[in-house]
Amino acid sequence: QLTINGQVVKTVDIAAGASAKDIAAAVNAVSNETGVQATARTTATLSGLTQAGVISFDLNGEAVSASVASASDLTNLADAINAQASKTGVIAKLSVEKDSIELTAEDGRDIEIADFGNSATTSAATATRMNVTGASGVATRLTDTGTAGGDTDSTVVG
């Protein structure tokens, strides 16, 4: 539960694991009584890709795939993410150095990455890794080892 102390005190139910979008909606549902309004925004950063190849993953349930010629130039990956923005609710902004991407969900929905993979990964010896860092600064290192059960291929930020 969340207690809102505005013009009147009001308590709203917040489910465990609720997204920022859901929490803002709950606060706004009683804003006519409390005078309190909320907005939500979710951000994450992709960085530290360890090798080039065809990078693929599901972003909020939509397939994203891009041929990345250099691990230090994520231009094609940012373009592929933006091509799915109308479906995922997530936009990508490439860093000036081109080696990282800031993901933003302006409405506060979770940013979920699943099934991370790289075509260049054929075994644990050629594993590919990429960091996903949320606004809190805690990073998850996605890993594709090319073997079943050896991967950390999914994370949710939000």
DRENTOR-410758 format. One line per 2 residues: number of its first residue (from 1); their letters; for each residue z, y, x of N, C-alpha, C, O, CB. Coordinates in pm, 1 decimal, m for minus. Glycine has a CB too. Layout:
N
NUM> a> Z,Y,X,Z,Y,X,Z,Y,X,Z,Y,X,Z,Y,X ~ ...
REM end
This chain:
158
1> ql> 0.0,m118.8,83.2,0.0,0.0,0.0,0.0,124.6,87.2,47.9,124.0,200.6,120.7,0.1,m94.4 ~ m54.4,229.6,31.5,m59.6,357.7,99.8,m1.3,462.2,6.3,m42.4,473.0,m109.3,m205.5,394.4,142.3
3> ti> 94.7,539.4,56.4,154.1,645.8,m23.6,88.8,777.2,15.0,84.1,813.0,132.7,308.2,652.3,m3.9 ~ 38.6,848.4,m84.0,m27.2,977.1,m64.0,68.3,1083.7,m113.6,108.8,1082.3,m229.8,m165.8,984.7,m138.3
5> ng> 104.2,1175.6,m26.3,200.3,1279.5,m60.8,126.7,1412.6,m69.0,123.1,1489.4,27.2,316.4,1285.9,43.2 ~ 68.3,1438.4,m185.2,m6.8,1561.1,m207.1,62.8,1645.9,m311.5,184.0,1666.3,m304.1,m151.0,1530.5,m249.8
7> qv> m12.1,1695.5,m409.0,46.7,1772.7,m518.2,145.6,1687.5,m596.2,244.4,1737.6,m649.8,m62.7,1826.3,m611.8 ~ 117.3,1557.6,m601.5,209.4,1457.3,m655.9,205.4,1338.5,m559.5,109.1,1320.8,m484.8,170.0,1414.1,m805.0
9> vk> 310.1,1258.8,m562.6,313.6,1139.0,m478.9,249.5,1025.7,m556.5,284.7,1000.1,m671.7,459.7,1102.6,m436.4 ~ 156.7,959.0,m493.9,83.1,850.2,m558.4,67.8,736.6,m457.7,42.9,760.7,m339.6,m57.1,898.8,m610.5
11> tv> 82.7,614.4,m504.1,65.0,496.9,m418.9,m62.0,424.1,m462.1,m86.1,402.4,m580.8,189.3,402.1,m426.7 ~ m143.1,386.8,m361.7,m264.2,310.4,m389.9,m257.7,179.5,m311.9,m199.1,173.3,m203.9,m392.8,391.9,m352.7
13> di> m317.7,76.4,m367.0,m321.6,m53.7,m301.3,m435.6,m58.3,m201.0,m549.3,m22.4,m231.8,m336.5,m166.6,m404.5 ~ m403.1,m103.0,m80.9,m501.7,m120.1,25.0,m496.5,m265.9,67.6,m392.0,m314.8,110.4,m474.8,m23.3,146.4
15> aa> m607.2,m334.3,56.2,m613.7,m475.8,93.7,m605.8,m490.8,245.1,m654.1,m405.3,319.2,m743.1,m540.5,40.3 ~ m545.7,m598.1,289.9,m542.0,m628.2,432.8,m685.5,m637.5,484.1,m770.4,m700.7,421.3,m463.6,m760.8,460.9
17> ga> m711.8,m575.3,596.5,m845.3,m579.2,654.9,m944.4,m484.2,590.4,m1064.3,m492.6,616.9,m898.4,m716.6,646.7 ~ m896.1,m393.7,506.0,m986.0,m299.5,438.5,m1056.1,m211.2,540.8,m998.3,m175.0,643.3,m908.3,m212.6,337.0
19> sa> m1180.4,m177.1,512.1,m1255.2,m87.3,600.0,m1209.5,55.9,576.4,m1145.8,86.3,475.6,m1408.0,m100.6,576.4 ~ m1242.7,142.9,670.0,m1213.2,284.8,653.2,m1281.2,338.2,527.5,m1226.9,424.9,459.1,m1258.5,364.8,777.0
21> kd> m1399.7,286.5,497.6,m1472.5,326.2,377.0,m1391.6,292.7,252.0,m1381.3,374.4,160.5,m1610.1,256.9,371.6 ~ m1333.9,172.0,248.4,m1254.4,129.4,132.8,m1127.0,211.9,117.9,m1087.9,246.1,6.3,m1218.9,m18.4,145.0
23> ia> m1062.6,243.9,229.4,m939.4,323.3,224.7,m969.4,464.6,175.7,m896.3,518.2,92.4,m872.0,328.2,363.9 ~ m1076.4,524.9,226.7,m1114.1,659.3,181.1,m1146.4,658.1,32.3,m1110.3,751.4,m39.4,m1235.0,712.2,261.2
25> aa> m1213.8,553.5,m15.1,m1246.5,543.3,m158.0,m1119.5,535.3,m242.5,m1112.1,595.8,m349.4,m1335.4,420.0,m184.6 ~ m1019.9,461.2,m195.0,m893.5,449.4,m269.5,m821.6,583.3,m276.1,m768.1,619.9,m380.7,m801.9,343.8,m204.7
27> vn> m819.8,656.6,m165.6,m756.8,788.9,m163.3,m831.6,883.8,m256.3,m769.6,958.3,m332.2,m753.6,846.0,m19.2 ~ m963.4,881.3,m250.8,m1044.3,971.8,m333.0,m1038.8,937.0,m481.2,m1061.6,1023.5,m565.7,m1188.0,969.5,m286.0
29> av> m1009.0,812.3,m513.6,m999.7,771.7,m654.3,m883.8,841.1,m726.8,m885.1,852.3,m849.4,m983.1,620.1,m663.9 ~ m784.5,887.2,m651.8,m669.7,955.9,m714.3,m660.6,1101.5,m669.1,m557.6,1166.1,m688.4,m538.3,882.7,m680.6
31> sn> m767.8,1153.4,m609.0,m764.5,1290.1,m556.6,m747.2,1395.1,m665.6,m694.7,1503.4,m639.9,m890.9,1318.3,m479.5 ~ m791.5,1363.3,m788.2,m772.7,1459.9,m898.2,m624.4,1476.1,m931.9,m584.2,1578.5,m987.3,m850.7,1414.5,m1024.2
33> et> m543.3,1375.8,m898.8,m399.0,1383.8,m922.8,m323.9,1437.8,m800.7,m229.3,1515.2,m815.5,m344.4,1245.9,m960.4 ~ m366.0,1396.9,m679.2,m292.7,1432.0,m558.1,m343.7,1556.9,m488.6,m269.1,1623.5,m416.8,m297.4,1318.7,m463.0
35> gv> m470.8,1588.8,m509.9,m532.2,1700.0,m437.8,m571.5,1662.3,m295.8,m617.2,1747.5,m219.6,m437.9,1817.9,m434.7 ~ m554.3,1535.7,m259.5,m585.8,1488.1,m124.0,m720.0,1415.9,m127.6,m743.1,1329.7,m212.3,m473.2,1393.5,m69.0
37> qa> m808.2,1452.3,m34.5,m937.3,1386.1,m22.4,m949.1,1324.8,116.9,m887.4,1372.7,212.0,m1053.6,1485.6,m49.3 ~ m1027.2,1221.0,127.7,m1044.7,1152.4,255.0,m1192.1,1130.0,284.6,m1273.2,1112.3,193.7,m970.2,1019.4,254.8
39> ta> m1225.2,1131.0,412.7,m1357.2,1090.5,459.3,m1335.4,981.0,564.1,m1226.4,967.9,620.0,m1438.9,1213.3,518.5 ~ m1437.7,905.0,589.1,m1427.1,795.9,686.3,m1553.1,790.8,770.7,m1662.7,822.2,724.2,m1403.6,660.1,615.4
41> rt> m1535.1,750.5,895.4,m1647.0,737.2,988.7,m1608.0,629.7,1089.3,m1498.0,633.6,1144.4,m1680.9,874.6,1060.4 ~ m1695.4,535.3,1113.4,m1668.1,428.4,1208.3,m1765.1,440.7,1325.1,m1885.1,459.8,1305.7,m1679.6,288.8,1140.6
43> ta> m1711.1,429.3,1447.9,m1796.6,434.3,1566.3,m1764.3,317.2,1659.5,m1652.7,265.3,1661.1,m1779.0,569.2,1640.4 ~ m1863.5,278.5,1735.2,m1848.1,175.6,1838.5,m1950.9,204.8,1946.6,m2052.2,269.9,1921.4,m1866.3,30.0,1779.6
45> tl> m1924.4,156.6,2066.1,m2016.9,175.4,2177.4,m2057.6,40.5,2234.2,m1972.9,m44.8,2261.0,m1953.9,263.3,2287.1 ~ m2187.7,21.9,2252.4,m2242.2,m95.1,2320.8,m2270.2,m54.4,2464.5,m2335.0,47.5,2488.6,m2372.3,m149.0,2250.1
47> sg> m2221.8,m133.0,2560.3,m2243.0,m99.3,2701.0,m2226.8,m224.1,2787.4,m2185.8,m329.8,2739.5,m2144.5,11.3,2746.5 ~ m2259.1,m209.9,2913.6,m2234.3,m316.2,3010.7,m2319.5,m440.1,2994.1,m2276.3,m550.0,3028.8,m2093.8,m355.5,3004.1
49> lt> m2440.6,m424.3,2941.4,m2530.3,m539.6,2930.8,m2556.2,m593.5,3071.1,m2589.8,m517.5,3161.9,m2664.7,m501.0,2859.7 ~ m2540.6,m725.0,3088.8,m2547.9,m782.0,3223.5,m2686.1,m827.3,3267.6,m2709.6,m845.0,3387.2,m2456.5,m896.7,3232.1
51> qa> m2778.9,m846.5,3172.6,m2914.5,m881.9,3215.3,m3016.3,m851.8,3106.1,m2985.5,m852.3,2986.9,m2921.3,m1030.0,3253.9 ~ m3137.6,m826.0,3150.7,m3248.7,m796.9,3060.9,m3291.6,m923.3,2987.7,m3251.2,m1034.0,3023.2,m3367.3,m737.0,3138.5
53> gv> m3374.3,m904.9,2884.6,m3427.8,m1015.3,2805.2,m3446.6,m967.8,2662.7,m3435.7,m848.5,2634.4,m3334.4,m1139.5,2810.3 ~ m3474.7,m1060.3,2573.7,m3481.8,m1025.2,2431.8,m3339.8,m1036.9,2377.3,m3285.2,m1146.4,2363.5,m3583.4,m1118.5,2352.1
55> is> m3281.9,m921.4,2346.8,m3144.8,m914.0,2296.6,m3152.1,m922.1,2145.2,m3230.4,m851.7,2081.5,m3072.0,m782.2,2343.9 ~ m3069.1,m1009.2,2088.2,m3069.4,m1022.8,1942.2,m2926.8,m1040.0,1892.0,m2841.0,m1095.4,1960.7,m3157.3,m1142.6,1897.8
57> fd> m2903.7,m991.4,1770.7,m2777.0,m1010.2,1700.6,m2795.5,m966.7,1556.9,m2894.0,m901.2,1522.8,m2661.5,m930.7,1768.6 ~ m2700.8,m1003.1,1473.6,m2697.6,m954.2,1336.4,m2604.3,m834.6,1332.4,m2491.6,m841.6,1381.4,m2651.7,m1065.6,1236.3
59> ln> m2650.4,m725.7,1274.6,m2571.1,m604.2,1258.7,m2549.2,m583.3,1109.8,m2643.6,m556.5,1035.5,m2641.4,m479.6,1324.5 ~ m2425.8,m595.5,1067.0,m2392.4,m585.6,924.3,m2485.2,m671.8,839.1,m2530.0,m631.3,731.8,m2400.0,m439.7,877.8
61> ge> m2512.5,m792.0,890.2,m2589.8,m890.0,814.8,m2740.2,m880.4,829.7,m2812.7,m960.1,770.1,m2556.7,m878.1,673.6 ~ m2788.8,m786.1,906.8,m2933.0,m769.2,926.8,m2971.1,m803.1,1070.3,m2901.7,m763.6,1164.0,m2976.3,m625.0,892.8
63> av> m3080.3,m875.7,1087.9,m3125.6,m915.8,1221.1,m3178.6,m795.3,1298.9,m3256.9,m715.1,1247.9,m3234.5,m1024.2,1210.5 ~ m3132.9,m785.2,1424.6,m3180.1,m683.4,1518.4,m3225.5,m757.4,1643.3,m3154.7,m844.6,1693.6,m3067.7,m576.0,1551.4
65> sa> m3342.7,m722.8,1692.8,m3394.9,m787.7,1812.5,m3480.6,m687.4,1889.2,m3559.5,m613.3,1830.7,m3477.0,m915.2,1776.3 ~ m3463.3,m686.8,2022.1,m3541.7,m594.4,2103.6,m3562.2,m651.7,2242.5,m3472.8,m714.5,2299.3,m3473.1,m457.2,2111.9
67> sv> m3680.0,m629.3,2295.6,m3708.9,m667.5,2433.1,m3655.7,m557.9,2524.8,m3701.7,m443.8,2520.2,m3862.3,m690.3,2454.9 ~ m3558.5,m593.8,2607.8,m3496.2,m499.3,2699.8,m3542.1,m536.8,2841.3,m3504.2,m641.5,2893.8,m3338.0,m501.4,2687.4
69> as> m3623.8,m450.5,2902.2,m3681.5,m479.0,3033.5,m3582.2,m458.4,3147.1,m3596.2,m517.9,3253.9,m3802.6,m392.3,3056.2 ~ m3482.0,m373.9,3123.9,m3380.6,m346.4,3225.7,m3245.7,m332.6,3156.7,m3234.8,m265.0,3054.4,m3415.2,m217.4,3307.3
71> as> m3143.7,m396.0,3211.6,m3009.6,m387.7,3152.4,m2956.2,m245.0,3153.0,m2861.3,m214.1,3080.9,m2913.0,m479.1,3227.3 ~ m3015.8,m158.2,3233.3,m2971.4,m19.0,3238.9,m3055.9,74.8,3152.4,m3039.1,196.6,3158.5,m2973.8,29.0,3381.8
73> dl> m3146.8,18.7,3071.8,m3226.6,100.3,2978.9,m3230.5,31.5,2842.7,m3308.6,m60.9,2820.4,m3371.8,122.6,3033.7 ~ m3144.9,78.4,2752.4,m3130.1,18.1,2619.3,m3210.8,90.9,2512.1,m3179.7,80.8,2393.4,m2984.0,16.4,2579.5
75> tn> m3313.5,163.5,2553.0,m3396.4,240.4,2459.1,m3450.8,152.5,2346.8,m3437.8,187.2,2229.4,m3512.5,307.2,2533.4 ~ m3511.5,39.3,2381.4,m3571.0,m46.6,2278.4,m3465.5,m102.6,2182.9,m3492.4,m119.5,2064.0,m3647.5,m161.6,2343.8
77> la> m3346.5,m131.1,2233.9,m3239.7,m181.9,2147.9,m3191.9,m73.7,2051.3,m3168.6,m101.9,1933.8,m3122.1,m233.1,2232.9 ~ m3177.3,47.8,2098.8,m3138.6,158.8,2010.2,m3244.6,179.4,1901.7,m3211.1,201.4,1785.3,m3118.9,289.8,2091.8
79> da> m3371.4,172.3,1939.6,m3479.6,187.4,1841.7,m3475.7,75.7,1737.2,m3496.9,100.7,1618.6,m3616.2,188.2,1912.6 ~ m3448.6,m46.9,1781.3,m3442.8,m160.8,1688.5,m3325.4,m146.1,1591.1,m3337.8,m179.7,1473.3,m3430.4,m293.6,1767.0
81> in> m3212.6,m96.5,1639.9,m3096.3,m73.3,1552.7,m3129.9,33.7,1449.7,m3100.1,17.5,1331.4,m2971.7,m31.2,1636.0 ~ m3191.2,141.8,1493.5,m3226.5,250.5,1401.3,m3331.5,207.2,1299.4,m3334.9,260.6,1188.6,m3277.4,371.1,1479.4
83> aq> m3416.0,112.9,1334.3,m3516.2,62.3,1239.6,m3450.5,m10.2,1122.4,m3511.3,m23.4,1016.2,m3614.1,m31.9,1310.8 ~ m3327.1,m57.2,1140.5,m3254.1,m128.1,1034.4,m3146.8,m40.5,969.3,m3071.0,m88.8,885.1,m3189.6,m254.6,1090.9
85> as> m3139.2,86.7,1006.8,m3030.5,173.9,961.2,m3020.1,183.5,808.8,m2909.7,191.0,754.9,m3049.4,312.0,1018.5 ~ m3132.9,183.2,739.7,m3126.9,194.6,593.0,m3061.6,71.3,530.4,m3008.1,78.7,419.8,m3268.3,214.1,534.9
87> kt> m3066.0,m41.2,600.4,m3004.7,m164.4,549.7,m2861.4,m184.5,599.1,m2777.6,m238.9,527.3,m3088.8,m283.6,590.0 ~ m2833.9,m140.4,721.8,m2703.1,m165.2,782.8,m2603.6,m51.7,762.9,m2482.4,m73.3,767.3,m2720.2,m190.0,929.1
89> gv> m2654.9,69.7,740.9,m2567.6,186.1,732.4,m2519.3,232.5,869.0,m2426.3,312.7,878.1,m2449.2,155.3,644.6 ~ m2581.7,182.8,975.3,m2539.6,213.9,1111.9,m2656.8,277.3,1187.4,m2768.4,225.4,1187.1,m2489.2,85.3,1185.5
91> ia> m2628.4,391.2,1252.3,m2730.7,455.1,1336.1,m2690.5,442.5,1482.2,m2572.2,432.0,1514.6,m2750.0,604.9,1297.4 ~ m2790.1,443.5,1569.8,m2768.6,429.1,1713.3,m2811.0,556.2,1784.9,m2915.0,615.2,1755.5,m2845.7,307.7,1768.4
93> kl> m2726.8,596.9,1880.5,m2760.5,711.5,1965.1,m2751.6,665.9,2109.8,m2645.6,623.9,2156.4,m2665.3,834.2,1937.8 ~ m2862.9,674.4,2180.0,m2872.2,632.4,2318.7,m2805.4,735.3,2409.2,m2822.8,855.6,2389.6,m3019.0,611.9,2359.3
95> sv> m2728.9,689.0,2508.3,m2666.5,781.3,2603.9,m2773.9,845.3,2692.0,m2885.5,794.3,2701.7,m2561.1,707.3,2691.6 ~ m2740.3,954.8,2754.6,m2832.3,1023.5,2844.6,m2876.3,929.5,2956.9,m2991.8,932.4,2999.4,m2766.4,1150.4,2903.1
97> ek> m2783.8,846.3,3004.4,m2815.0,752.6,3112.0,m2894.2,631.8,3062.6,m2947.3,555.1,3142.9,m2687.2,706.0,3178.6 ~ m2902.1,615.0,2930.9,m2974.1,506.7,2863.2,m2908.4,370.1,2878.5,m2967.5,269.2,2840.1,m3114.2,499.5,2915.3
99> ds> m2786.4,364.6,2934.3,m2720.7,236.0,2957.6,m2614.4,201.7,2853.6,m2549.4,97.6,2862.9,m2658.3,235.8,3093.7 ~ m2596.7,288.8,2754.8,m2503.4,259.4,2646.2,m2555.7,321.0,2516.7,m2637.9,412.6,2516.9,m2360.9,313.0,2679.1
101> ie> m2504.6,266.6,2405.8,m2547.3,311.1,2273.1,m2423.1,336.7,2189.3,m2335.1,251.1,2180.1,m2640.7,205.4,2204.4 ~ m2415.8,454.1,2128.6,m2308.0,482.1,2033.4,m2358.0,446.1,1894.0,m2460.3,497.0,1848.2,m2262.5,632.8,2040.1
103> lt> m2284.7,357.9,1828.0,m2314.7,319.7,1690.2,m2225.3,399.6,1597.2,m2106.6,417.1,1625.0,m2295.2,166.7,1668.1 ~ m2281.2,448.5,1486.8,m2202.8,525.9,1390.5,m2235.6,482.9,1249.2,m2352.3,474.0,1210.8,m2228.5,676.1,1407.3
105> ae> m2131.1,456.2,1172.1,m2142.4,434.3,1027.8,m2074.9,554.7,964.3,m1952.2,560.3,956.1,m2075.9,295.6,980.8 ~ m2153.8,650.3,919.7,m2101.3,777.7,868.6,m2012.7,761.2,744.8,m1931.0,848.4,715.2,m2216.2,870.6,835.8
107> dg> m2028.4,650.2,672.6,m1948.3,630.5,551.2,m1821.8,548.7,577.4,m1746.6,520.5,484.1,m2032.0,561.9,444.3 ~ m1797.2,510.2,702.9,m1675.6,438.3,737.2,m1681.3,287.8,717.4,m1579.9,220.1,734.3,m1565.0,491.8,658.5
109> rd> m1796.5,234.3,682.1,m1806.0,88.5,668.3,m1781.1,24.1,804.0,m1799.5,87.3,908.0,m1945.3,46.2,611.9 ~ m1739.2,m101.9,802.2,m1720.6,m175.8,926.1,m1854.3,m190.4,997.5,m1959.7,m193.3,934.0,m1658.0,m314.0,898.8
111> ie> m1848.9,m199.7,1128.9,m1965.3,m231.4,1210.2,m1943.1,m374.0,1258.7,m1857.3,m399.4,1343.2,m1984.8,m129.0,1331.0 ~ m2021.2,m466.6,1204.2,m2004.7,m607.9,1236.3,m2123.7,m658.3,1316.4,m2238.4,m647.7,1273.1,m1987.6,m690.7,1108.4
113> ia> m2094.9,m713.1,1433.0,m2198.1,m772.2,1517.7,m2171.7,m922.0,1523.6,m2060.7,m965.4,1554.5,m2199.2,m708.1,1661.8 ~ m2274.9,m1000.6,1493.8,m2261.4,m1146.6,1492.8,m2379.6,m1210.0,1563.6,m2488.0,m1151.9,1569.8,m2250.5,m1200.2,1348.4
115> df> m2358.5,m1328.0,1616.3,m2464.6,m1410.5,1676.4,m2539.7,m1341.3,1789.9,m2662.5,m1346.8,1796.2,m2563.0,m1451.0,1570.3 ~ m2465.3,m1276.1,1879.5,m2524.1,m1210.7,1996.7,m2593.5,m1313.8,2085.0,m2539.3,m1421.0,2112.3,m2415.9,m1134.8,2077.3
117> gn> m2713.9,m1279.5,2128.9,m2787.1,m1369.4,2216.6,m2886.8,m1295.2,2303.2,m2919.7,m1179.3,2278.0,m2858.1,m1474.6,2135.8 ~ m2934.6,m1364.8,2406.8,m3034.5,m1310.6,2497.5,m3128.9,m1423.7,2537.1,m3083.9,m1531.9,2574.5,m2967.8,m1245.6,2623.3
119> sa> m3257.9,m1399.5,2529.1,m3357.0,m1502.0,2564.0,m3347.7,m1545.9,2709.8,m3391.5,m1655.8,2743.8,m3496.5,m1450.5,2535.9 ~ m3291.5,m1461.9,2796.0,m3281.5,m1495.7,2938.1,m3168.0,m1592.2,2968.0,m3160.3,m1646.5,3078.1,m3263.2,m1370.5,3019.4
121> tt> m3079.8,m1614.2,2871.1,m2966.7,m1703.8,2891.2,m3009.7,m1846.9,2863.6,m3052.3,m1880.3,2753.1,m2848.1,m1664.3,2800.8 ~ m2997.8,m1931.1,2965.9,m3035.1,m2071.6,2949.4,m2917.8,m2165.6,2975.8,m2922.8,m2283.4,2940.3,m3150.4,m2106.1,3042.1
123> sa> m2812.6,m2113.3,3038.2,m2694.1,m2195.2,3067.9,m2577.1,m2101.8,3095.2,m2594.2,m1980.0,3100.1,m2719.3,m2290.8,3190.3 ~ m2458.2,m2158.7,3113.0,m2341.1,m2077.5,3145.8,m2362.7,m2000.0,3275.7,m2306.7,m1891.7,3293.2,m2216.3,m2166.0,3157.3
125> at> m2442.5,m2054.1,3365.9,m2469.3,m1987.3,3493.8,m2550.6,m1859.6,3475.1,m2544.4,m1769.8,3559.1,m2543.0,m2081.9,3588.2 ~ m2626.6,m1850.4,3366.4,m2707.2,m1730.6,3340.0,m2655.0,m1655.3,3218.7,m2731.3,m1585.8,3151.6,m2854.2,m1768.2,3318.6
127> at> m2526.8,m1667.8,3189.9,m2467.3,m1604.5,3071.9,m2492.9,m1454.1,3069.1,m2493.2,m1387.5,3172.6,m2317.2,m1631.2,3068.0 ~ m2514.5,m1402.6,2948.5,m2532.7,m1259.3,2927.3,m2409.2,m1205.6,2858.2,m2353.5,m1269.5,2769.0,m2661.0,m1229.5,2843.7
129> rm> m2366.8,m1087.2,2900.5,m2250.5,m1022.8,2840.0,m2283.9,m879.3,2802.2,m2369.0,m815.4,2864.0,m2130.0,m1026.4,2935.9 ~ m2214.5,m829.3,2698.1,m2226.6,m690.3,2657.0,m2093.5,m649.8,2594.8,m2035.0,m725.8,2517.6,m2346.1,m669.6,2556.6
131> nv> m2045.9,m530.8,2628.3,m1920.0,m480.3,2574.8,m1942.4,m406.6,2443.7,m2040.9,m334.6,2427.4,m1852.0,m388.3,2676.1 ~ m1848.7,m425.7,2349.6,m1844.9,m349.1,2225.5,m1707.5,m283.8,2220.6,m1605.5,m352.2,2213.3,m1871.9,m440.2,2097.9
133> tg> m1705.7,m150.2,2224.6,m1580.3,m76.5,2226.8,m1569.4,8.2,2101.4,m1658.9,87.1,2070.9,m1570.0,11.4,2353.0 ~ m1458.8,m8.4,2028.2,m1433.7,71.8,1909.0,m1368.2,203.3,1945.8,m1338.5,227.6,2062.8,m1346.2,m4.6,1810.0
135> as> m1345.4,288.7,1846.6,m1286.4,419.8,1869.8,m1146.5,410.0,1930.5,m1101.6,502.6,1998.1,m1280.8,497.6,1739.9 ~ m1077.7,298.7,1906.7,m943.1,281.7,1961.6,m946.5,255.6,2111.4,m842.4,260.6,2177.0,m871.3,167.5,1891.0
137> gv> m1063.4,227.9,2166.4,m1077.4,203.4,2308.8,m1066.3,57.5,2348.5,m1084.6,23.4,2465.3,m975.9,280.8,2381.7 ~ m1036.7,m28.2,2253.2,m1025.7,m171.0,2282.4,m1165.6,m230.9,2280.9,m1240.7,m213.4,2184.9,m932.3,m243.4,2179.6
139> at> m1200.2,m302.2,2388.6,m1334.7,m358.4,2400.8,m1333.6,m508.4,2375.5,m1239.1,m578.8,2411.1,m1392.9,m329.0,2539.4 ~ m1440.5,m555.0,2313.6,m1468.0,m697.9,2302.1,m1589.8,m724.4,2388.1,m1688.7,m651.4,2380.7,m1491.2,m742.8,2151.8
141> rl> m1583.3,m827.6,2468.9,m1698.1,m862.5,2552.4,m1772.1,m976.6,2485.8,m1724.3,m1090.0,2482.5,m1654.2,m901.2,2697.0 ~ m1890.7,m945.2,2432.1,m1975.2,m1047.6,2372.4,m2038.5,m1129.2,2483.5,m2078.8,m1074.7,2586.3,m2083.7,m984.9,2280.9
143> td> m2047.1,m1259.0,2463.0,m2101.8,m1347.5,2564.9,m2195.3,m1448.7,2501.6,m2162.9,m1509.1,2399.4,m1989.5,m1418.8,2641.0 ~ m2311.4,m1467.0,2562.8,m2404.0,m1573.2,2526.1,m2417.1,m1663.0,2648.2,m2471.9,m1622.2,2750.6,m2544.4,m1516.3,2479.7
145> tg> m2366.5,m1785.5,2637.1,m2372.6,m1880.0,2749.8,m2487.8,m1978.2,2737.2,m2514.4,m2055.4,2829.3,m2242.4,m1956.8,2760.7 ~ m2555.7,m1975.4,2624.6,m2664.0,m2069.8,2603.3,m2615.1,m2208.2,2564.6,m2694.8,m2301.3,2552.1,m2747.8,m2079.0,2726.3
147> ta> m2484.9,m2222.2,2545.7,m2428.0,m2351.1,2506.8,m2345.0,m2334.4,2379.8,m2287.2,m2228.3,2356.2,m2341.3,m2409.9,2621.3 ~ m2339.4,m2437.7,2299.7,m2261.0,m2433.2,2176.7,m2113.2,m2428.2,2210.8,m2066.5,m2502.0,2297.5,m2291.9,m2554.8,2086.8
149> gg> m2040.2,m2342.0,2143.4,m1896.8,m2335.6,2159.1,m1847.7,m2251.5,2274.7,m1727.7,m2225.5,2282.9,m1845.3,m2469.6,2174.0 ~ m1933.4,m2208.1,2363.7,m1889.6,m2130.0,2479.2,m1904.5,m1981.3,2462.2,m1879.4,m1905.0,2555.5,m1964.6,m2171.7,2598.7
151> dt> m1945.1,m1939.0,2344.4,m1979.0,m1798.1,2325.4,m1868.5,m1720.8,2253.5,m1795.2,m1775.2,2170.9,m2108.4,m1786.3,2247.6 ~ m1859.3,m1592.5,2287.7,m1788.2,m1493.7,2208.3,m1899.5,m1404.2,2158.4,m1935.8,m1306.6,2224.1,m1675.1,m1414.0,2291.4
153> ds> m1953.4,m1437.0,2042.7,m2077.3,m1371.4,2002.3,m2062.9,m1281.0,1881.3,m2163.3,m1234.5,1827.4,m2180.4,m1473.6,1973.9 ~ m1939.9,m1254.9,1837.1,m1921.0,m1174.9,1715.7,m1798.7,m1085.3,1727.6,m1701.2,m1120.3,1794.1,m1907.6,m1265.7,1593.2
155> tv> m1804.4,m969.4,1662.8,m1691.5,m879.2,1655.3,m1709.8,m785.0,1537.0,m1821.8,m762.4,1491.3,m1675.5,m800.2,1786.6 ~ m1599.2,m730.4,1488.1,m1601.7,m631.2,1381.2,m1523.2,m509.0,1427.2,m1409.2,m520.9,1472.2,m1542.9,m689.1,1248.4
157> vg> m1584.5,m392.1,1415.8,m1518.2,m267.2,1447.8,m1508.1,m188.1,1317.8,m1607.0,m172.3,1246.2,m1595.2,m186.9,1559.5 ~ m1390.4,m139.5,1288.3,m1378.5,m59.9,1167.2,m1242.1,m52.1,1111.1,m1221.1,12.9,1008.7,m1466.0,m111.1,1066.1
REM end
